[in-house]
Amino acid sequence: IPAGSRANDDMQSHKWLVYVRGDAAEPNIDGFVKRVRFYLHPSYKPNDVVEVCEAPFHLSRRGWGEFPVRVQLHFHGDSSQAVDLVHHLRLDQRRTGLQTFG
């Protein structure tokens, strides 16, 4: 986000998106994923834990720094245990506006 389009005291220099989906042939995973819980950096408190309960399972925010995002997958069925993944959020340091895979 260019500095000229933000307030002088707004340090949120990037807009980012984190998501969980299937592969290109079958991106829809709501047949077996019930919900996804994203654990963000503590600086996002009180909104540092976000639960998405329906597809698409994605979360978009603004921020200024990189951090590990804990992603917890909850599956359909009573006996299914949650699975935790960690994804390191990477920001485009060149500010090209292009998606950065990290």
Disulfide bonds with the S-S distance in Angstrom:
none
